[in-house]
Amino acid sequence: QVQLVESGGALVQPGGSLRLSCAASGNIFSIYGMAWYRQAPGKQRELVAVISGGGSTNYADSVRGRFTISKDKGKRMMYLQMNNLKPEDTAVYYCNRERIPLPWGQGTQVTVSS
């Protein structure tokens, strides 16, 4: 089974930026749609951004214009560039296959606070 490892989360002030990374043990990015999800305390996990096997992207309304999803098939990596961060973005962020997930990784904590 493919393993997923997220990294790059940190404590950041409102208006700041972070880049999250997702490493996969297989070259799944060239075949499947992939996504970033997040889960805040007391809330359900939500879809944040999607990138298709062909490279097209889509975003949740709450992050559109601030976040950018991308991938590097050769490096087996996916990224989420997050700009103009808001306190509402505070959550554990996960990467996974779109719609039908693989086993979840550990996630990476993003905390936006002044």
Secondary structure as GFF3:
##gff-version 3
##sequence-region A 1 114
A	DSSP	beta_strand	4	7	.	.	.	ID=ss1
A	DSSP	beta_strand	11	12	.	.	.	ID=ss2
A	DSSP	beta_strand	18	24	.	.	.	ID=ss3
A	DSSP	three_ten_helix	28	30	.	.	.	ID=ss4
A	DSSP	beta_strand	34	39	.	.	.	ID=ss5
A	DSSP	beta_strand	46	51	.	.	.	ID=ss6
A	DSSP	beta_strand	57	59	.	.	.	ID=ss7
A	DSSP	beta_strand	67	72	.	.	.	ID=ss8
A	DSSP	beta_strand	77	82	.	.	.	ID=ss9
A	DSSP	three_ten_helix	87	89	.	.	.	ID=ss10
A	DSSP	beta_strand	91	97	.	.	.	ID=ss11
A	DSSP	beta_strand	108	112	.	.	.	ID=ss12
###
